[in-house]
Amino acid sequence: MKLFYIQSTVDGVSKVKSFLEDNYVGIPWSALGDLEQVSLEEVAELLKHRYGLVDDKLSEILEAASLFADGINDGDYVVIKDEDWMYVGDIGDYYYDDSVGTSDDLICHRRGVTWLGQVPLEEINEHMQSLLNAPKVVAPFQLPVTKARLDQVLRWKNDVAGPGQAEPSEHAALTALFDIQSGQVDQATIEEALAVLKEALRSKDEQVRVTAATSILQYAKL
């Protein structure tokens, strides 16, 4: 299980609102086409001729495109940011959506995201500060996910459960799963957290059910 930072500003325009509302993250260069259907050599040629990229910039964007399409796995974690907050999500598979066109202002290279919560930028640790300051479009967290300490500061939007948000007990169960893979959570706590998540599967709120199901499935992969 890995953690990635995705830049959310494209040509000076923030895509955070769209990413959060439509539950995805993405990268530009839509005219490249479906990255799963072309080779790296073909992508490099398209970047040269369509976007005029050469040398170091070409290598940087080629690396970002390859990482976004092939280097991230379903169930990894992703973070994006705006001026005040870092948003944390569970990322899904790559897909290419050109249903509304492929102009440069559109995001066609996408991965679905189940957003888990948000963290004030002033509260994240030095490891996450370094990640969020990375100049790359797609940047991997180079340390174990537990070093991000997301479990200590992760909180649901507005800090209070409301319509479409998890109750505090469900939130605690979800954030506890960040530490399971490192053995920092004892078996009794794991069983208690799973019991809370199973109860959340019967919630009347669809988002709570989806998030609980996602978390249980992620635990099953460990």
C-alpha positions as CSV (number, residue, x, y, z in Angstrom):
1,M,0.0,0.0,0.0
2,K,1.5,3.3,-1.1
3,L,0.8,7.0,-0.9
4,F,0.9,9.5,-3.8
5,Y,0.6,13.3,-4.2
6,I,-1.2,14.5,-7.3
7,Q,-1.0,18.2,-8.3
8,S,-4.4,19.7,-8.6
9,T,-3.5,23.0,-10.4
10,V,-3.5,22.7,-14.2
11,D,-2.4,25.8,-16.2
12,G,-3.0,28.0,-13.2
13,V,-6.5,26.7,-12.6
14,S,-7.3,24.7,-9.4
15,K,-9.1,21.4,-10.1
16,V,-9.7,20.6,-6.4
17,K,-13.5,21.4,-6.4
18,S,-14.0,19.1,-9.5
19,F,-11.8,16.4,-8.0
20,L,-13.7,16.4,-4.7
21,E,-17.2,16.7,-6.2
22,D,-16.8,14.2,-8.9
23,N,-14.6,11.7,-6.9
24,Y,-11.5,11.5,-9.1
25,V,-8.0,12.8,-9.6
26,G,-6.3,13.3,-12.9
27,I,-3.4,14.6,-14.9
28,P,-3.4,16.8,-18.1
29,W,-2.2,16.1,-21.6
30,S,-5.5,14.7,-22.7
31,A,-4.6,14.5,-26.3
32,L,-2.2,11.6,-25.6
33,G,-5.2,9.2,-25.6
34,D,-5.7,6.2,-23.4
35,L,-2.3,5.6,-21.8
36,E,-3.1,1.9,-21.4
37,Q,-3.3,1.6,-25.2
38,V,-0.1,3.2,-26.2
39,S,3.6,2.5,-25.5
40,L,6.0,4.8,-23.7
41,E,7.7,5.5,-27.1
42,E,4.4,6.6,-28.6
43,V,3.7,8.8,-25.6
44,A,7.1,10.4,-25.9
45,E,6.5,11.2,-29.6
46,L,3.1,12.7,-28.8
47,L,4.6,14.8,-26.1
48,K,7.2,16.1,-28.5
49,H,4.9,16.9,-31.4
50,R,1.6,17.8,-29.7
51,Y,3.0,19.7,-26.6
52,G,6.5,20.6,-27.8
53,L,8.2,19.0,-24.9
54,V,11.9,18.1,-25.1
55,D,14.8,17.0,-22.9
56,D,14.3,17.2,-19.1
57,K,10.7,18.4,-19.3
58,L,9.8,15.6,-21.7
59,S,11.4,13.0,-19.3
60,E,9.5,14.5,-16.3
61,I,6.1,14.4,-18.0
62,L,6.7,10.9,-19.5
63,E,7.6,9.7,-16.0
64,A,4.4,11.3,-14.5
65,A,2.2,9.8,-17.2
66,S,3.7,6.4,-16.8
67,L,3.4,6.5,-13.0
68,F,-0.2,7.7,-13.1
69,A,-1.3,5.0,-15.5
70,D,0.8,2.0,-14.3
71,G,2.6,2.8,-11.1
72,I,-0.4,3.4,-8.8
73,N,-2.5,0.4,-7.7
74,D,-6.2,0.3,-6.8
75,G,-6.3,0.8,-3.0
76,D,-3.3,3.0,-2.7
77,Y,-3.8,6.4,-1.0
78,V,-3.7,9.8,-2.7
79,V,-3.5,13.4,-1.4
80,I,-4.3,16.7,-3.1
81,K,-4.3,20.2,-1.6
82,D,-5.7,23.7,-1.8
83,E,-4.6,26.8,0.1
84,D,-5.7,25.5,3.5
85,W,-6.3,21.8,3.4
86,M,-4.9,18.5,2.4
87,Y,-7.5,16.0,1.2
88,V,-6.9,12.2,1.6
89,G,-8.5,9.5,-0.5
90,D,-8.4,5.8,-1.5
91,I,-7.5,5.7,-5.2
92,G,-8.9,3.4,-7.8
93,D,-8.0,2.1,-11.3
94,Y,-6.9,4.3,-14.2
95,Y,-9.4,5.2,-16.9
96,Y,-9.5,7.5,-19.9
97,D,-12.6,9.7,-20.2
98,D,-12.8,11.7,-23.5
99,S,-16.6,11.9,-23.5
100,V,-16.5,15.7,-23.6
101,G,-13.4,16.2,-25.7
102,T,-9.7,16.2,-25.4
103,S,-8.8,19.9,-25.2
104,D,-6.0,21.0,-23.0
105,D,-8.3,22.4,-20.3
106,L,-9.9,19.0,-19.8
107,I,-8.8,16.1,-17.6
108,C,-9.2,12.9,-19.4
109,H,-6.6,10.7,-17.6
110,R,-8.4,9.8,-14.4
111,R,-8.5,7.6,-11.4
112,G,-11.6,7.3,-9.2
113,V,-11.2,8.3,-5.6
114,T,-13.2,7.6,-2.4
115,W,-12.4,10.7,-0.4
116,L,-11.7,9.8,3.3
117,G,-11.2,13.2,4.9
118,Q,-9.2,16.4,5.1
119,V,-6.3,17.7,7.1
120,P,-5.4,21.3,7.9
121,L,-2.0,22.0,6.1
122,E,-0.7,23.5,9.4
123,E,-1.1,20.1,11.1
124,I,0.7,17.8,8.7
125,N,4.1,16.6,9.6
126,E,7.4,17.4,7.9
127,H,7.3,14.3,5.8
128,M,4.0,15.3,4.3
129,Q,5.1,18.9,3.9
130,S,8.0,17.7,1.8
131,L,5.6,15.6,-0.3
132,L,3.2,18.4,-0.9
133,N,6.0,20.7,-1.9
134,A,7.3,18.3,-4.6
135,P,7.4,20.0,-8.0
136,K,6.3,16.9,-9.8
137,V,2.8,16.3,-11.2
138,V,2.7,12.9,-9.6
139,A,4.9,12.3,-6.6
140,P,5.2,9.1,-4.5
141,F,5.7,9.2,-0.8
142,Q,9.1,7.6,-0.3
143,L,8.6,6.4,3.3
144,P,6.2,3.8,4.7
145,V,2.6,5.2,4.8
146,T,2.6,5.1,8.6
147,K,5.3,7.8,8.6
148,A,2.7,10.2,7.1
149,R,0.8,9.9,10.5
150,L,-2.5,10.4,8.7
151,D,-4.2,8.6,11.6
152,Q,-3.3,11.3,14.0
153,V,-4.8,14.2,12.1
154,L,-7.3,12.8,9.6
155,R,-10.7,14.4,10.1
156,W,-13.9,14.5,8.2
157,K,-15.0,17.8,6.5
158,N,-16.2,20.4,9.0
159,D,-14.9,18.2,11.8
160,V,-18.4,17.1,12.7
161,A,-20.3,14.3,11.2
162,G,-23.3,15.4,9.2
163,P,-25.3,14.2,6.2
164,G,-23.0,12.1,4.0
165,Q,-20.3,11.9,6.6
166,A,-19.2,9.1,9.0
167,E,-20.0,9.2,12.7
168,P,-17.0,9.6,15.0
169,S,-16.9,5.9,15.8
170,E,-16.8,5.0,12.1
171,H,-14.1,7.7,11.6
172,A,-12.0,6.2,14.3
173,A,-12.3,2.7,12.8
174,L,-11.3,4.0,9.4
175,T,-8.3,5.9,10.5
176,A,-7.1,3.0,12.7
177,L,-6.6,1.0,9.5
178,F,-3.7,3.2,8.5
179,D,-1.5,1.6,11.2
180,I,-2.6,-2.1,10.7
181,Q,0.0,-2.9,8.1
182,S,2.9,-1.9,10.3
183,G,1.7,-3.9,13.3
184,Q,1.1,-0.8,15.4
185,V,-2.5,-1.9,16.2
186,D,-3.2,-4.9,18.4
187,Q,-5.6,-7.6,17.4
188,A,-8.3,-6.5,19.8
189,T,-8.4,-3.0,18.3
190,I,-8.5,-4.5,14.8
191,E,-11.4,-6.7,15.6
192,E,-13.2,-3.7,17.2
193,A,-12.6,-1.5,14.2
194,L,-13.9,-4.2,11.8
195,A,-17.0,-4.6,13.9
196,V,-17.7,-0.8,13.6
197,L,-17.1,-0.9,9.9
198,K,-19.4,-3.9,9.5
199,E,-22.1,-2.0,11.3
200,A,-21.5,1.0,9.0
201,L,-22.3,-1.3,6.0
202,R,-25.9,-1.0,7.2
203,S,-25.9,2.8,7.3
204,K,-28.7,4.6,5.5
205,D,-26.1,6.9,4.0
206,E,-24.6,5.5,0.7
207,Q,-21.2,7.2,1.1
208,V,-20.8,5.8,4.6
209,R,-21.5,2.3,3.2
210,V,-19.1,2.7,0.3
211,T,-16.3,4.0,2.5
212,A,-16.8,1.2,5.1
213,A,-16.8,-1.4,2.4
214,T,-13.7,0.0,0.8
215,S,-11.9,0.0,4.1
216,I,-12.8,-3.6,4.8
217,L,-11.7,-4.7,1.4
218,Q,-8.4,-2.9,1.9
219,Y,-7.9,-4.7,5.2
220,A,-8.5,-8.0,3.5
221,K,-5.7,-7.3,1.1
222,L,-3.1,-6.8,3.9
